[in-house]
Amino acid sequence: MPHAFFCGGAGPESIVEINFKNKEKGLSIDQRVKIRGTFKLNADDIEHFNYRIVDAQIYK
């Protein structure tokens, strides 16, 4: 999606923040990959999205 998620009327609950365990190289915008990681709910830290996947790794 080349536009911001909220332009289509969606809210912050419609996106997930992904933090990779290791720096991933070669990924491009809108590229689809499968990942594994730990899903976390964020209720307190306004610097991050509501839903996060931390320690993510690309699943092949």
Backbone as a printed PyTorch tensor [residue, N CA C, xyz], in Angstrom:
tensor([[[  0.8520,  -1.1750,   0.0000],
         [  0.0000,   0.0000,   0.0000],
         [  0.8960,   1.2350,   0.0000]],

        [[  0.9190,   1.9970,  -1.0690],
         [  1.8510,   3.1070,  -1.1700],
         [  1.4320,   4.3460,  -0.3850]],

        [[  0.2830,   4.3080,   0.2410],
         [ -0.2110,   5.4650,   0.9870],
         [ -0.2550,   5.1320,   2.4660]],

        [[ -0.3590,   6.1620,   3.2870],
         [ -0.4590,   5.9490,   4.7280],
         [ -1.7390,   5.1750,   5.0560]],

        [[ -1.6610,   4.2980,   6.0370],
         [ -2.7960,   3.4540,   6.3870],
         [ -4.0370,   4.2620,   6.7570]],

        [[ -3.8620,   5.4300,   7.3490],
         [ -5.0050,   6.2060,   7.8020],
         [ -5.7010,   6.9790,   6.6840]],

        [[ -5.0820,   7.0740,   5.5100],
         [ -5.7120,   7.7620,   4.3810],
         [ -6.9670,   7.0260,   3.9130]],

        [[ -6.9880,   5.7280,   4.0850],
         [ -8.1400,   4.9270,   3.6840],
         [ -9.1710,   4.7950,   4.7770]],

        [[ -9.0300,   5.5050,   5.8690],
         [ -9.9980,   5.4590,   6.9610],
         [ -9.6610,   4.4450,   8.0350]],

        [[ -8.5360,   3.7610,   7.9210],
         [ -8.1400,   2.7840,   8.9340],
         [ -7.5090,   3.5020,  10.1200]],

        [[ -7.4350,   2.8150,  11.2140],
         [ -6.8320,   3.3780,  12.4090],
         [ -5.5730,   2.6240,  12.7920]],

        [[ -4.9600,   3.0110,  13.9050],
         [ -3.7130,   2.3670,  14.3260],
         [ -3.8990,   0.8910,  14.6840]],

        [[ -5.1280,   0.4770,  14.9230],
         [ -5.3830,  -0.9270,  15.2400],
         [ -5.2700,  -1.8370,  14.0210]],

        [[ -5.0990,  -1.2550,  12.8520],
         [ -5.0490,  -2.0490,  11.6230],
         [ -3.6200,  -2.3400,  11.1510]],

        [[ -2.6110,  -1.9330,  11.9350],
         [ -1.2250,  -2.1570,  11.5260],
         [ -0.4350,  -2.8250,  12.6530]],

        [[  0.6660,  -3.4430,  12.2880],
         [  1.5370,  -4.1180,  13.2460],
         [  2.9600,  -3.6100,  13.0500]],

        [[  3.6140,  -3.2880,  14.1290],
         [  5.0180,  -2.8870,  14.0940],
         [  5.8740,  -4.1510,  14.1890]],

        [[  6.8860,  -4.2460,  13.3430],
         [  7.7540,  -5.4160,  13.3460],
         [  9.1720,  -4.9870,  13.6780]],

        [[  9.7410,  -5.6100,  14.6970],
         [ 11.1270,  -5.3830,  15.0790],
         [ 11.8860,  -6.6850,  14.8750]],

        [[ 12.8070,  -6.6810,  13.8910],
         [ 13.5470,  -7.8950,  13.5660],
         [ 14.6340,  -8.1780,  14.5920]],

        [[ 14.8560,  -9.4550,  14.8190],
         [ 15.9010,  -9.8990,  15.7390],
         [ 17.2730,  -9.5140,  15.1930]],

        [[ 17.4770,  -9.7490,  13.9170],
         [ 18.7120,  -9.3730,  13.2240],
         [ 18.3440,  -8.3980,  12.1110]],

        [[ 19.2660,  -7.5520,  11.7680],
         [ 18.9910,  -6.5840,  10.7090],
         [ 18.7570,  -7.3140,   9.3920]],

        [[ 17.5860,  -7.1150,   8.8140],
         [ 17.2410,  -7.7680,   7.5510],
         [ 17.6020,  -6.8360,   6.4000]],

        [[ 18.3230,  -7.3600,   5.4310],
         [ 18.7280,  -6.5750,   4.2770],
         [ 17.9590,  -7.0480,   3.0580]],

        [[ 17.7230,  -6.1410,   2.1500],
         [ 17.1130,  -6.5120,   0.8810],
         [ 15.6000,  -6.5180,   0.8630]],

        [[ 14.9560,  -6.1210,   1.9460],
         [ 13.4960,  -6.0480,   1.9420],
         [ 13.0660,  -4.7310,   1.3130]],

        [[ 11.9750,  -4.7710,   0.5650],
         [ 11.4730,  -3.5500,  -0.0520],
         [ 10.0470,  -3.2730,   0.4200]],

        [[  9.6100,  -2.0540,   0.2340],
         [  8.2540,  -1.6600,   0.6240],
         [  7.2580,  -2.5220,  -0.1350]],

        [[  6.2330,  -2.9710,   0.5520],
         [  5.1590,  -3.8070,   0.0040],
         [  5.6020,  -5.2200,  -0.3530]],

        [[  6.8230,  -5.6110,  -0.0130],
         [  7.2530,  -6.9900,  -0.2420],
         [  6.5820,  -7.8810,   0.7990]],

        [[  6.0770,  -9.0040,   0.3620],
         [  5.4260,  -9.9380,   1.2710],
         [  6.4120, -11.0120,   1.7040]],

        [[  6.4940, -11.2080,   3.0090],
         [  7.3200, -12.2650,   3.5750],
         [  6.5660, -12.8770,   4.7430]],

        [[  6.9240, -14.0820,   5.1000],
         [  6.3920, -14.7170,   6.3020],
         [  7.4000, -14.5180,   7.4070]],

        [[  6.9000, -14.2090,   8.5940],
         [  7.7940, -13.9860,   9.7210],
         [  7.3330, -14.7880,  10.9270]],

        [[  8.2600, -15.0000,  11.8400],
         [  7.9720, -15.5710,  13.1510],
         [  8.5540, -14.6310,  14.1820]],

        [[  7.8610, -14.4890,  15.3010],
         [  8.3420, -13.6310,  16.3610],
         [  7.3970, -13.6800,  17.5440]],

        [[  7.5880, -12.7800,  18.4800],
         [  6.7570, -12.7040,  19.6770],
         [  5.7960, -11.5380,  19.5390]],

        [[  4.4950, -11.8430,  19.6250],
         [  3.4570, -10.8170,  19.5150],
         [  3.2700, -10.1550,  20.8670]],

        [[  3.2780,  -8.8220,  20.8840],
         [  3.0980,  -8.0780,  22.1380],
         [  2.0400,  -6.9960,  21.9570]],

        [[  1.2260,  -6.8410,  22.9690],
         [  0.2600,  -5.7370,  23.0030],
         [  0.9180,  -4.5620,  23.7040]],

        [[  0.7440,  -3.3720,  23.1650],
         [  1.3430,  -2.1730,  23.7300],
         [  0.2300,  -1.2330,  24.1770]],

        [[  0.1450,  -0.9980,  25.4580],
         [ -0.8810,  -0.1030,  25.9910],
         [ -0.2990,   1.1900,  26.5430]],

        [[  1.0250,   1.2430,  26.7150],
         [  1.6160,   2.3660,  27.4480],
         [  2.6030,   3.2270,  26.6630]],

        [[  3.3310,   2.6670,  25.7530],
         [  4.4260,   3.3780,  25.0890],
         [  3.9310,   4.0360,  23.8020]],

        [[  3.7720,   5.3520,  23.8200],
         [  3.2320,   6.0610,  22.6580],
         [  4.2350,   6.1470,  21.5020]],

        [[  5.4650,   5.7160,  21.7390],
         [  6.4820,   5.7140,  20.6920],
         [  6.3610,   4.4960,  19.7680]],

        [[  5.4630,   3.5610,  20.1190],
         [  5.2940,   2.3390,  19.3400],
         [  3.8180,   2.1090,  19.0520]],

        [[  3.5420,   1.2470,  18.0520],
         [  2.1680,   0.9350,  17.6770],
         [  1.4940,   0.0550,  18.7250]],

        [[  0.1750,  -0.1020,  18.5940],
         [ -0.6020,  -0.9080,  19.5430],
         [ -0.1880,  -2.3760,  19.5250]],

        [[  0.0920,  -2.8980,  18.3310],
         [  0.4770,  -4.2950,  18.1760],
         [  1.8970,  -4.3600,  17.6450]],

        [[  2.6980,  -5.2300,  18.2600],
         [  4.1000,  -5.3460,  17.8690],
         [  4.4910,  -6.8080,  17.7380]],

        [[  5.3820,  -7.0820,  16.8300],
         [  6.0270,  -8.3820,  16.7550],
         [  7.5080,  -8.1080,  16.9540]],

        [[  8.0510,  -8.6400,  18.0350],
         [  9.4600,  -8.4020,  18.3750],
         [ 10.2640,  -9.6770,  18.1540]],

        [[ 11.5610,  -9.5230,  18.0090],
         [ 12.4680, -10.6470,  17.7250],
         [ 12.0120, -11.4220,  16.4850]],

        [[ 11.5150, -10.7010,  15.5040],
         [ 10.9980, -11.3270,  14.2790],
         [ 12.1380, -11.8440,  13.4180]],

        [[ 11.8590, -12.9620,  12.7500],
         [ 12.7850, -13.5390,  11.7840],
         [ 11.9780, -13.9420,  10.5640]],

        [[ 12.5670, -13.8200,   9.3960],
         [ 11.8760, -14.2410,   8.1840],
         [ 11.7920, -15.7590,   8.1880]],

        [[ 10.5990, -16.2450,   7.9220],
         [ 10.3050, -17.6740,   7.9010],
         [ 10.2860, -18.1420,   6.4600]],

        [[ 11.1000, -19.1200,   6.1470],
         [ 11.1710, -19.6000,   4.7560],
         [ 10.5720, -20.9640,   4.6210]]])
